[in-house]
Amino acid sequence: MVKYIRAYIFEILIFSYIVGNAYVLVNQKDYFYQFNMIPVAVIMAYIAIFHLQRLVFFLAFATPLSISLKELHITEALDMSLPSEPIMIVIMLLYIFNDISFGITDKKFFKHPITILILIQLSWILITSFTSSDVVVSVKFLISRLWFVFSCYVIMPILFKNRDNIIRFVLCYGSGLLIVVIITTIKHAAFNFNDKASDWIVSPFYNDHTAYGAALAMFFPVTFGILLMKNISPITRIYTLCLFLVFSLGLVLSFARASWLSLVICVGILFTLALGFKFRTLLISFIIIGSLFYAFQTEILIALGRNNTDAEGGFANNIESVTNISTDASNLERLNRWSCAIRMFEDKPLMGWGPGTYMFKYAPYQLSREKTIISTNFGTNGNAHSEYLGPLAEQGILGLVIMLVLLLYTTSLGYKLTYSLQDRDDKILLISIFVGIMSYLIHGFLNNFLDTDKLSLPFWAYLAVLVTMDIYYTKKPLSNKA
């Protein structure tokens, strides 16, 4: 009897589902949708337990397509993206169980400076959550950061030891993003590709065009890099070319000026890599440039104040308006948010106001002369607009220091690996991933999206690629075929 059941278990389950579905449809119509979620949950549980690697790749595909509960008008209290964040939670819990039971993570990974920096950051977020002006908000922030880090960073080196899996990850996320770009472009065409429409047509997948542009900027250089690799299949090359071309179009039509600017700076980074610059040389150059800017800040600000071009009227005006700090509402609002962050820091310089609290606490720190037509007192329309000033206000001086050290060490590691990797394809993939993560770290001076699944997944995963290559690829170059 047991053997008979095992032989026909699949058929028995299908029959039971059909009968149960018919019963619910006839007698319990209100529970029809809930009942039909059962097989989905069973399939996801099976994949999670027995095929965790596939679940990670599915997460990469699903993240760009995920929709928040607020967009679905289900709840305003909990802003969770479906299905990405529940999957992240499952991956985190399964990873913790497997690591405790079987020790699946190489100890070298936890000893790596990047991992140590992330652990320090998480510890400081925990500490500042206890001193937070809103403990509930800060604890929620900490918990979400934990599932981002575990599912998008800690588990990744297990996959990324194999170069093929890095490419698969990029293509999976890229496939989801491809669907978003196609849908967004079709919607945008109905408005004659108007730049103002670009801000809201990305809904419900992205909350605004800047996050959409940031994601495209992170994958644009990586798809180009994969095209330059030798040991990939013709199908992979053709598909990657399609992604690259569509992402190029999406970037232009996103009208995300911060993304454009970050990629321009990344071209400069590529130029320094091609010339063989050392990180130390680059750092000294930036210190000199920063000193000159500080010395001549009055003259520079006066010159910038003469630019009155607003981000309206097409592509050229959007580019020219990047430096408009006199009339452009978006730029002025960004300056307003930065000023608030600094004033908040001055009031609580050591521990900050608490992780995740900026948007609820900054309103009283706005000055009437700095407010714009898009300013608000209700904690909406964005956050601190900076991955650096946000932690400064929320976590005190150490919050900023940790982010700056992470920026500097990531940059240093990227330069080191570029010159130390021997395999050609490894080096190309490394450079493209490095440029991708630098595009976000540069973008982070103007916006902050690491509290969202859309950007957290590629950011932490790209960091995991750098760490994995530093630990394994420098000693044993790989030559796999995707």
Buried (B, 14 or more C-beta within 10 A) or exposed (E): EEEEEEEEEEEEEEEEBEEBBEEBEEEEEEEEEEBBEEBEEEEBEEBBEEEBBEBBBBBBBBBBBBBBBBBEEEEEEEBBBBBBBBBBBBBBBBBEEBBEEEEEBBEEBEEBBBBEBBEBBBEBBBBBBEBBBBEEBBBBBBEBBBBBBBBBBBBBBBBBBBBBBBBBBBBBBBBBBBBBBEBBBEBBEEEEBEBEBBBEBBBEBBBBBBBBBBBBBBBBBBBBBBBBBEBBEEEBBEBBBEBBEBBBEBBBBBBBBBBBBBBEEBEEBBEBBEEEBEBEEBBEEEEEEEEEEEEEEEEBEEEBEEBEBBBEEEEEBBBBBBBBBBBBBBBBBBEBBBBBBEBBBEEBEEBBBBBBBBBBBBEEBBEEEBBBEEBBEEBEEBBBBBBBBBBBBBBBBBBBBBBEBBBBBBBBBBBBBBEBBEBBBBBBBBBBBBBBBBBBBBBBBBBBBBBBBBBBBBBBBBBBBBBBBBBBBBEEBBEBEB
